[in-house]
Structure formats: structure tokens, C-alpha cells
Amino acid sequence: MAQVPYREHAARARADADAATLENVRERCLRAEAAWLAMAARQESVDRARERREPASQPQQENQ
């Protein structure tokens, strides 16, 4: 499965926040970073669950 670059987007948002000269832009970028990191964590959790589930389902598929 292709990885969605959530953490890359988060890093870019953080860099934009660090470079921002306006406070509202900085805050917007920090909110974007937090959102990207939350999406990354959610995707990683789904991927881990899928990895745990797939080996358990493979023997069933082979026996059918």
C-alpha cells in the first residue's frame, strides 16, 4: 500500500509556521501540523491493526 505522506505535510506545516511573520498565519500552520500528525497517527494505527489481522486470516484463505 502506498504511504500517504502525512508526516511530510506536518513537517512542511511546521516549517511554514516557523517562517510565518503574522501570528494568525503561524497559528493556522500549527493547527494544520496538529491535524496532519493526528491523521498520521490514525493511519499508523489502522496499518498496525491490519498487519495483526492479515496473518490470522491467511490460513483460512489457504484452506478454502
Sequence and secondary structure as in RCSB ss.txt:
>XXXX:A:sequence
MAQVPYREHAARARADADAATLENVRERCLRAEAAWLAMAARQESVDRARERREPASQPQQENQ
>XXXX:A:secstr
     HHHHHHHHHHHHHH  SHHHHHHHHHHHHHHHHHHHHHHHHHHHHHHHHHHHHHHHHH 
